[in-house]
Amino acid sequence: MEKNYVVKGKMKQLFGWVGFEKSVSAPNEARAREKTLSTLGGNHKLRRFQIKIESVREEPVKAE
């Protein structure tokens, strides 16, 4: 079952480190980290050592 996670951290840019907060859907925390690294690396042409994940927290699912 997929859960929603909020991943916070920093990524290296030309002028320094920039903070980010990203919501991802994944089955567990490890996959949420992996998905974030993959997405940011692909979109911003970053290597994994240029991305630092500081926290991953599960976001409660909102009932509609």
C-alpha positions as CSV (number, residue, x, y, z in Angstrom):
1,M,0.0,0.0,0.0
2,E,1.4,3.4,-1.0
3,K,1.8,6.0,1.7
4,N,2.5,9.7,1.4
5,Y,5.9,11.0,2.7
6,V,7.3,14.5,3.0
7,V,11.1,14.6,2.3
8,K,13.1,17.6,3.3
9,G,16.8,18.4,2.6
10,K,19.3,20.5,0.6
11,M,20.6,20.3,-2.9
12,K,23.8,21.8,-4.4
13,Q,23.3,24.6,-7.0
14,L,25.7,26.9,-8.7
15,F,25.5,29.5,-5.9
16,G,25.3,27.2,-2.9
17,W,23.0,24.8,-1.1
18,V,19.2,25.3,-1.6
19,G,16.6,23.8,0.6
20,F,13.7,21.6,-0.8
21,E,10.6,19.9,0.5
22,K,9.0,17.3,-1.7
23,S,5.9,15.1,-1.3
24,V,6.3,11.5,-2.7
25,S,4.1,8.5,-2.7
26,A,6.0,5.3,-1.8
27,P,5.4,1.9,0.0
28,N,8.1,2.7,2.7
29,E,10.6,5.4,3.9
30,A,13.5,3.9,2.1
31,R,11.7,3.9,-1.3
32,A,10.6,7.5,-0.6
33,R,14.3,8.5,-0.2
34,E,15.3,6.6,-3.3
35,K,12.4,8.2,-5.4
36,T,13.4,11.7,-4.2
37,L,17.1,11.2,-5.1
38,S,16.1,9.8,-8.5
39,T,13.7,12.6,-9.3
40,L,15.9,15.5,-8.2
41,G,18.9,14.0,-9.9
42,G,17.1,13.6,-13.1
43,N,15.3,17.0,-13.1
44,H,18.3,19.1,-11.9
45,K,21.2,17.0,-13.3
46,L,22.6,16.4,-9.9
47,R,24.6,13.5,-8.6
48,R,23.6,11.7,-5.4
49,F,26.4,13.3,-3.3
50,Q,24.9,16.7,-4.3
51,I,21.6,15.9,-2.5
52,K,21.4,15.7,1.3
53,I,18.2,14.4,2.8
54,E,17.6,15.7,6.3
55,S,14.3,14.2,7.2
56,V,11.5,11.9,5.9
57,R,8.1,11.9,7.6
58,E,4.9,10.1,6.8
59,E,2.0,12.4,6.0
60,P,-1.4,11.3,7.2
61,V,-3.9,10.4,4.4
62,K,-6.7,12.9,4.3
63,A,-10.2,11.2,4.3
64,E,-12.6,12.7,1.8
